[in-house]
Amino acid sequence: MKPYGVPDIVTLRAICGEQQVLTAEEDLIAYSFDGTAALRKRPAAVVFPTDTQQVSELVKYAAQNRVPLVTRGSGTGLSGGSLPTDNCVVVCLVKMNRILEVDTRNLTLTAEAGVLTQSIADAAGKEGLFYPPDPGSMKISTIGGNVAENSGGLRGLKYGVTRDYVMGMEVVLPDGSIAWLGGKCVKDVAGYSLRDLFIGSEGTLGIVTKVMLKLLPAPKARKTLLAMFPDMESAAETVSAIIAARIIPCTLEFLDQRTVQCVEDYAHIGLPVTAAAILLMETDGHPVVVNEEATAMAAIARDHGSTEVRIAADHNESLQLAAARRTAFSALARIKPTTILEDATVPRSELAKMVSFINEVAKRYNLEIATFGHMGDGNLHPTFLTDERNEEEMHRVEHAMEEIFAKALELGGTITGEHGVGVAKKSFLSKQFDTASMRLLREVRATLDPTGILNPGKICD
């Protein structure tokens, strides 16, 4: 395969327009990294296409000249999925930001890839409908990025992840051709599920330009609870007991003591900073069911050692309690120069073991690790508070991460529940996938993108 080419700026401007191409060094800095700590690489250029046809022309040009393309939305990814490569063109889709249709008869919403996730939720809400996926970055992340990473969120336990709401998509393939996959039919089993192939592919198989999403009727009621525990084991046992009681909450989140302290210092919510662990529990649906489930969850928490259960009195207090979890990353990021938010998932039955192991690893490597996450679906976010300028400490961080991911796999888990592989976790993927699975992964990629121009170096080579 011939070497990668250097992009021709004149051609890029001819395709996207003079004002839609950035090449000045000072302009490229902001596009040299995403939300992943300690990873950065400056692109050769950044382009802002405004429609699918421009994306198609860009890909055709890149394929003919073997110019690498890295697709980007808001750059909130946490695995280096939109990290530039040498001499690449960053294709930033934020100007493709129109909501094209809200179909209340079929409960669908169609939007361009650059629409913010929060805008999707707001547009649905105006029609009395509900778009459930709610990644922590939903106020600034784009729906195209959510699809590329198969984003999760706080409501994933009950409602699932982005994949569960994508009914159709427009995608520009690696040769520049444009395909539409899926549609408004609730049942459709014609051919392979090609739509699913592109969800979570991190821009390595094609560039998603439009998305058709499934909407739900908005829940009639919601109730939020906060339960405090003297130890993490009690919180984990409470989660298991809630699920065993056949209750599937909308949200079942946890924060350890370090995270609680940081959140309280940051947001002044009134959290008990002496609690070793906090569970944020939320139920939604019919008012009668909501009241029953809230009462039952409060009782289960108390039976399993909760020292206090706080039930929100109204919607405003619910938002305030939920902020305890939604502000966790921002609060922790204030502590040290570098915050590495990791992502490992284990079966719910193994949560207590995994949290204990993370704490043991932190002590053994003399590191500060705060842990929070989606306890209801086993998705943990061990967060390293460190300083990337300290090479010796970063070396310890790397070893600690290796042990944490190895332990997650040992317990029947995965190296990533929602952040994706990107470049940050590429070296760990072969430890989770067997040889045949890795071969299949590479063969699919090589078949669809034989010139290797789309997001090179991500997921697998």
C-alpha positions as CSV (number, residue, x, y, z in Angstrom):
1,M,0.0,0.0,0.0
2,K,1.4,3.4,-1.0
3,P,2.3,5.9,1.8
4,Y,-0.2,8.5,3.0
5,G,-0.4,11.6,0.9
6,V,-0.2,15.3,2.1
7,P,-3.5,17.1,1.6
8,D,-3.8,19.8,-1.0
9,I,-5.3,22.9,0.7
10,V,-6.5,24.4,-2.6
11,T,-8.6,21.3,-3.3
12,L,-10.0,21.3,0.2
13,R,-11.0,25.0,-0.2
14,A,-12.6,24.2,-3.5
15,I,-14.7,21.5,-2.0
16,C,-15.8,23.2,1.3
17,G,-15.2,26.9,0.7
18,E,-12.4,29.3,1.5
19,Q,-13.8,30.1,5.0
20,Q,-14.4,26.4,6.0
21,V,-10.7,25.3,5.9
22,L,-8.3,26.0,8.8
23,T,-4.5,25.7,8.2
24,A,-2.9,28.3,10.5
25,E,-1.0,26.7,13.4
26,E,-2.8,28.7,16.0
27,D,-6.1,27.6,14.6
28,L,-5.2,23.9,14.6
29,I,-4.3,23.7,18.3
30,A,-7.9,23.3,19.5
31,Y,-8.3,20.3,17.1
32,S,-5.1,18.6,18.2
33,F,-6.7,16.7,21.0
34,D,-10.1,15.4,22.3
35,G,-11.3,14.8,25.8
36,T,-8.6,12.1,26.4
37,A,-5.8,13.3,28.7
38,A,-2.2,13.3,27.6
39,L,-2.8,12.6,23.9
40,R,-2.3,15.3,21.2
41,K,-1.3,15.5,17.6
42,R,-1.6,18.4,15.2
43,P,-3.5,17.8,11.9
44,A,-2.5,19.3,8.6
45,A,-5.9,21.0,8.2
46,V,-9.4,21.2,9.6
47,V,-12.4,21.4,7.3
48,F,-16.0,22.1,8.1
49,P,-18.3,20.6,5.5
50,T,-21.9,21.9,5.5
51,D,-23.7,19.1,3.7
52,T,-23.3,15.4,2.8
53,Q,-22.2,16.2,-0.7
54,Q,-19.2,18.0,0.5
55,V,-18.3,15.1,2.8
56,S,-18.6,12.8,-0.2
57,E,-16.3,15.0,-2.3
58,L,-13.8,15.1,0.5
59,V,-13.8,11.3,0.9
60,K,-13.5,10.8,-2.9
61,Y,-10.5,13.1,-3.0
62,A,-8.9,11.5,0.0
63,A,-9.4,8.0,-1.4
64,Q,-7.8,8.9,-4.7
65,N,-4.8,10.5,-3.0
66,R,-4.6,8.3,0.1
67,V,-5.0,11.3,2.5
68,P,-6.0,10.3,6.0
69,L,-9.3,11.7,7.3
70,V,-10.3,11.9,11.0
71,T,-13.9,12.7,11.7
72,R,-14.7,14.9,14.7
73,G,-17.7,16.4,16.4
74,S,-17.3,18.4,19.6
75,G,-14.1,16.4,20.6
76,T,-15.5,15.1,23.9
77,G,-14.4,11.5,23.4
78,L,-12.4,9.8,26.1
79,S,-10.4,7.2,24.2
80,G,-8.6,9.3,21.6
81,G,-11.1,8.3,18.9
82,S,-10.9,11.7,17.2
83,L,-7.2,12.2,17.8
84,P,-5.5,13.4,14.6
85,T,-2.8,11.5,12.8
86,D,0.2,12.7,10.9
87,N,-0.7,14.9,7.9
88,C,-4.4,14.1,8.3
89,V,-7.4,16.3,7.6
90,V,-9.9,16.6,10.5
91,V,-13.4,16.6,9.1
92,C,-15.4,18.5,11.7
93,L,-19.1,18.1,11.3
94,V,-20.3,20.7,13.8
95,K,-21.7,22.9,11.0
96,M,-24.0,20.1,9.8
97,N,-26.3,20.9,12.8
98,R,-29.9,20.9,11.6
99,I,-32.8,18.9,13.1
100,L,-34.5,17.8,9.9
101,E,-37.7,16.2,11.1
102,V,-39.6,15.3,14.3
103,D,-42.1,12.7,13.2
104,T,-44.7,12.4,16.0
105,R,-46.7,9.8,14.1
106,N,-43.8,7.4,13.9
107,L,-42.0,8.6,17.0
108,T,-38.7,9.4,15.2
109,L,-36.4,12.3,14.9
110,T,-33.9,12.9,12.0
111,A,-30.9,15.1,12.5
112,E,-27.6,15.9,10.9
113,A,-24.5,14.5,12.6
114,G,-23.4,17.9,14.2
115,V,-26.6,18.4,16.3
116,L,-25.9,18.5,20.0
117,T,-27.3,15.6,22.0
118,Q,-29.0,18.1,24.4
119,S,-30.8,19.7,21.4
120,I,-32.1,16.3,20.3
121,A,-33.5,15.8,23.8
122,D,-35.0,19.3,23.9
123,A,-36.6,18.9,20.5
124,A,-38.2,15.6,21.5
125,G,-39.3,17.1,24.8
126,K,-41.2,19.9,23.1
127,E,-43.4,17.3,21.5
128,G,-44.0,15.4,24.8
129,L,-41.5,12.8,23.7
130,F,-38.3,11.4,25.2
131,Y,-34.8,10.6,23.8
132,P,-33.3,8.5,26.6
133,P,-29.5,8.3,26.0
134,D,-27.8,10.9,28.2
135,P,-24.0,10.8,28.1
136,G,-22.3,13.0,30.6
137,S,-21.2,15.3,27.8
138,M,-24.7,15.6,26.3
139,K,-24.8,19.4,26.5
140,I,-21.8,19.6,24.2
141,S,-21.4,16.3,22.4
142,T,-22.9,15.7,19.0
143,I,-25.3,13.0,17.9
144,G,-22.8,11.8,15.2
145,G,-20.1,11.3,17.8
146,N,-22.6,9.5,20.0
147,V,-23.3,7.1,17.2
148,A,-19.7,6.7,16.3
149,E,-18.8,5.8,19.9
150,N,-22.2,4.1,20.8
151,S,-22.4,6.4,23.8
152,G,-24.1,5.3,27.0
153,G,-25.2,7.5,29.9
154,L,-26.9,7.6,33.3
155,R,-30.1,6.1,32.0
156,G,-28.5,3.1,30.3
157,L,-29.6,0.6,32.9
158,K,-33.3,0.9,32.0
159,Y,-33.2,2.4,28.5
160,G,-30.0,1.1,26.9
161,V,-27.4,3.0,24.9
162,T,-27.3,4.9,21.6
163,R,-27.4,1.7,19.5
164,D,-30.9,1.0,20.8
165,Y,-32.3,4.2,19.4
166,V,-30.7,4.4,15.9
167,M,-33.3,3.4,13.3
168,G,-31.5,4.7,10.3
169,M,-28.5,6.6,9.1
170,E,-26.9,8.2,6.2
171,V,-23.2,7.3,5.8
172,V,-20.5,8.3,3.4
173,L,-18.5,5.2,2.6
174,P,-14.7,5.1,2.2
175,D,-15.0,5.5,-1.6
176,G,-17.2,8.6,-1.3
177,S,-20.5,6.9,-2.2
178,I,-23.5,7.7,0.0
179,A,-25.6,5.0,1.6
180,W,-28.8,5.1,3.6
181,L,-29.2,2.3,6.1
182,G,-32.4,1.5,8.0
183,G,-35.6,3.5,8.2
184,K,-38.9,4.1,10.1
185,C,-40.1,0.5,10.1
186,V,-40.1,-0.9,13.6
187,K,-39.6,-4.3,12.2
188,D,-37.1,-4.8,9.4
189,V,-34.9,-7.9,8.9
190,A,-34.0,-7.4,5.2
191,G,-30.3,-8.4,4.7
192,Y,-27.4,-7.9,7.2
193,S,-27.8,-5.3,9.9
194,L,-25.4,-2.9,8.2
195,R,-26.7,0.0,10.4
196,D,-25.4,-1.8,13.5
197,L,-22.0,-2.3,11.8
198,F,-21.4,1.4,11.7
199,I,-22.7,2.2,15.3
200,G,-19.6,2.2,17.5
201,S,-17.2,1.9,14.6
202,E,-15.5,5.2,15.7
203,G,-15.4,6.6,12.2
204,T,-13.2,3.8,10.8
205,L,-15.7,2.4,8.4
206,G,-17.6,5.4,7.1
207,I,-18.7,9.0,8.1
208,V,-22.1,9.2,9.5
209,T,-23.8,12.4,8.3
210,K,-27.5,12.0,9.2
211,V,-29.2,9.9,11.9
212,M,-32.8,8.8,12.4
213,L,-33.6,8.2,16.0
214,K,-36.3,6.4,17.9
215,L,-38.2,8.4,20.5
216,L,-40.4,7.3,23.4
217,P,-43.4,8.9,25.1
218,A,-42.1,11.0,28.0
219,P,-42.5,9.4,31.4
220,K,-45.4,10.8,33.4
221,A,-43.5,10.9,36.7
222,R,-40.0,10.7,38.1
223,K,-38.6,10.4,41.6
224,T,-35.0,10.8,42.7
225,L,-33.3,9.3,45.8
226,L,-29.9,9.7,47.3
227,A,-28.7,7.0,49.7
228,M,-25.5,7.2,51.8
229,F,-23.5,4.2,52.9
230,P,-20.6,3.6,55.4
231,D,-18.8,1.4,52.8
232,M,-18.8,0.5,49.1
233,E,-19.7,-3.1,49.7
234,S,-23.1,-2.1,51.2
235,A,-23.8,0.1,48.2
236,A,-22.9,-2.7,45.8
237,E,-25.1,-5.2,47.8
238,T,-28.0,-2.6,47.6
239,V,-27.7,-2.5,43.8
240,S,-27.8,-6.3,43.6
241,A,-30.8,-6.4,45.9
242,I,-32.7,-3.8,43.9
243,I,-32.2,-5.7,40.7
244,A,-33.1,-9.0,42.5
245,A,-36.4,-7.3,43.6
246,R,-37.2,-7.0,39.9
247,I,-36.9,-3.2,40.0
248,I,-35.1,-1.6,37.0
249,P,-34.5,2.0,37.9
250,C,-34.0,4.7,35.3
251,T,-30.7,5.6,37.0
252,L,-28.6,3.8,39.5
253,E,-25.3,5.6,40.0
254,F,-22.6,5.7,42.6
255,L,-19.8,8.0,43.9
256,D,-17.0,7.1,46.3
257,Q,-16.0,9.3,49.1
258,R,-13.2,11.1,47.2
259,T,-15.7,12.0,44.4
260,V,-18.4,13.1,46.9
261,Q,-15.9,15.4,48.6
262,C,-14.8,16.9,45.3
263,V,-18.4,17.3,44.1
264,E,-19.5,19.0,47.3
265,D,-16.5,21.4,47.2
266,Y,-17.4,22.2,43.6
267,A,-21.2,22.4,43.5
268,H,-22.2,22.9,47.2
269,I,-25.1,20.5,46.9
270,G,-25.2,19.6,50.6
271,L,-23.8,16.1,50.3
272,P,-22.6,14.2,53.4
273,V,-18.8,14.2,52.8
274,T,-18.2,11.5,55.4
275,A,-20.2,8.9,53.5
276,A,-17.9,6.2,52.0
277,A,-20.3,5.8,49.1
278,I,-23.4,7.4,47.7
279,L,-26.1,5.8,45.5
280,L,-28.1,8.1,43.2
281,M,-31.4,6.2,42.4
282,E,-34.1,7.4,40.0
283,T,-37.3,5.8,38.9
284,D,-39.7,7.0,36.2
285,G,-42.9,5.9,34.6
286,H,-46.5,5.8,35.8
287,P,-46.9,7.9,39.1
288,V,-48.2,4.9,41.0
289,V,-45.3,2.6,39.9
290,V,-42.8,5.4,40.6
291,N,-44.0,5.9,44.2
292,E,-44.0,2.1,44.8
293,E,-40.5,1.7,43.3
294,A,-39.1,4.7,45.2
295,T,-40.5,3.4,48.5
296,A,-39.1,-0.1,47.8
297,M,-35.6,1.2,46.8
298,A,-35.4,3.3,50.0
299,A,-36.4,0.3,52.1
300,I,-33.8,-1.9,50.4
301,A,-31.1,0.7,50.9
302,R,-31.9,0.9,54.6
303,D,-32.0,-2.9,54.9
304,H,-28.5,-3.0,53.5
305,G,-26.8,-0.5,55.7
306,S,-27.7,2.9,54.3
307,T,-27.2,5.6,57.0
308,E,-29.6,8.0,55.3
309,V,-31.9,8.0,52.3
310,R,-32.9,11.4,50.9
311,I,-35.9,11.6,48.6
312,A,-36.3,14.6,46.4
313,A,-39.4,16.6,47.2
314,D,-39.9,18.1,43.8
315,H,-38.4,18.4,40.3
316,N,-35.9,21.1,41.2
317,E,-34.5,19.0,44.1
318,S,-34.3,16.0,41.8
319,L,-32.2,18.1,39.4
320,Q,-30.0,19.1,42.3
321,L,-29.4,15.6,43.5
322,A,-28.7,14.4,39.9
323,A,-26.1,17.1,39.6
324,A,-24.1,15.2,42.3
325,R,-23.4,12.6,39.6
326,R,-23.4,14.8,36.5
327,T,-20.7,17.2,37.9
328,A,-18.4,14.4,39.1
329,F,-15.9,14.7,36.2
330,S,-15.8,18.5,36.3
331,A,-15.3,18.4,40.1
332,L,-12.5,15.9,40.0
333,A,-10.8,17.8,37.1
334,R,-10.1,20.7,39.5
335,I,-7.9,18.6,41.8
336,K,-4.8,17.8,39.7
337,P,-3.4,19.1,36.3
338,T,-4.3,15.8,34.6
339,T,-7.5,13.9,35.0
340,I,-7.8,10.5,33.3
341,L,-11.3,9.2,33.3
342,E,-11.2,5.5,32.6
343,D,-14.0,3.1,31.8
344,A,-14.2,-0.6,32.7
345,T,-17.3,-2.7,33.1
346,V,-17.9,-5.9,35.0
347,P,-21.0,-8.0,35.7
348,R,-23.0,-6.4,38.5
349,S,-22.3,-9.4,40.8
350,E,-18.6,-8.5,40.6
351,L,-18.9,-4.8,41.4
352,A,-17.7,-4.9,45.0
353,K,-14.7,-7.0,44.1
354,M,-13.8,-4.6,41.3
355,V,-14.1,-1.5,43.4
356,S,-12.0,-3.1,46.2
357,F,-9.4,-4.0,43.6
358,I,-9.2,-0.5,42.2
359,N,-8.7,0.9,45.8
360,E,-6.0,-1.7,46.4
361,V,-4.2,-0.8,43.1
362,A,-4.3,2.9,44.1
363,K,-2.6,2.2,47.4
364,R,0.0,-0.2,45.8
365,Y,1.0,2.3,43.1
366,N,0.7,5.3,45.4
367,L,-1.9,7.0,43.2
368,E,-5.0,9.0,43.8
369,I,-8.0,7.3,42.1
370,A,-11.6,8.4,42.6
371,T,-14.2,6.0,41.4
372,F,-17.8,6.7,40.3
373,G,-20.0,5.4,37.6
374,H,-23.1,3.5,36.5
375,M,-23.3,0.8,39.2
376,G,-26.7,-0.4,37.9
377,D,-25.0,-1.8,34.7
378,G,-21.6,-2.5,36.2
379,N,-19.8,0.4,34.4
380,L,-17.1,1.9,36.6
381,H,-15.1,5.1,36.0
382,P,-11.9,4.9,37.9
383,T,-10.5,8.4,37.6
384,F,-6.8,9.0,37.9
385,L,-5.9,12.4,39.4
386,T,-2.3,13.0,38.3
387,D,0.1,15.2,36.4
388,E,1.2,14.2,32.9
389,R,4.4,16.3,33.4
390,N,5.5,13.8,36.1
391,E,6.9,11.0,33.9
392,E,7.5,8.6,36.8
393,E,4.0,9.0,38.1
394,M,2.5,8.5,34.6
395,H,4.5,5.3,34.4
396,R,2.8,4.1,37.6
397,V,-0.6,5.2,36.1
398,E,0.0,3.0,33.0
399,H,0.8,0.0,35.1
400,A,-2.2,0.6,37.3
401,M,-4.5,0.8,34.3
402,E,-3.1,-2.4,32.9
403,E,-4.0,-4.2,36.2
404,I,-7.4,-2.7,36.3
405,F,-8.3,-3.8,32.8
406,A,-6.8,-7.2,33.3
407,K,-8.9,-7.6,36.5
408,A,-12.1,-6.5,34.7
409,L,-11.5,-9.2,32.0
410,E,-10.8,-11.8,34.7
411,L,-14.1,-11.0,36.3
412,G,-15.9,-11.5,33.0
413,G,-16.0,-7.8,32.1
414,T,-14.9,-5.6,29.2
415,I,-12.2,-2.9,28.7
416,T,-14.8,-0.3,27.8
417,G,-18.5,0.0,28.5
418,E,-19.1,3.3,26.7
419,H,-15.9,5.3,25.9
420,G,-14.8,3.2,23.0
421,V,-11.3,1.8,22.0
422,G,-9.8,4.7,20.0
423,V,-6.0,4.7,20.5
424,A,-6.1,4.7,24.3
425,K,-7.3,1.1,24.6
426,K,-6.2,-0.4,21.3
427,S,-3.4,-2.3,23.0
428,F,-5.9,-3.9,25.4
429,L,-8.4,-5.1,22.8
430,S,-6.5,-8.3,21.8
431,K,-6.6,-9.3,25.5
432,Q,-10.4,-9.3,25.3
433,F,-10.9,-10.6,21.8
434,D,-9.7,-14.0,20.7
435,T,-7.5,-14.5,17.6
436,A,-10.4,-15.2,15.3
437,S,-12.4,-12.2,16.5
438,M,-9.4,-9.9,16.0
439,R,-8.9,-11.2,12.5
440,L,-12.6,-10.7,11.7
441,L,-12.4,-7.1,13.0
442,R,-9.4,-6.3,10.7
443,E,-11.0,-8.1,7.7
444,V,-14.2,-6.0,8.0
445,R,-12.2,-2.8,8.2
446,A,-9.8,-3.7,5.3
447,T,-12.8,-4.7,3.1
448,L,-14.7,-1.5,3.6
449,D,-11.7,0.9,3.7
450,P,-9.0,-0.8,1.5
451,T,-7.0,2.4,1.2
452,G,-6.9,2.9,5.0
453,I,-7.9,6.6,5.0
454,L,-10.6,6.7,7.6
455,N,-9.4,7.3,11.2
456,P,-6.2,5.3,10.8
457,G,-4.7,3.9,13.9
458,K,-7.9,3.6,15.9
459,I,-9.4,0.4,17.3
460,C,-7.0,-1.8,15.3
461,D,-4.4,-1.5,12.6
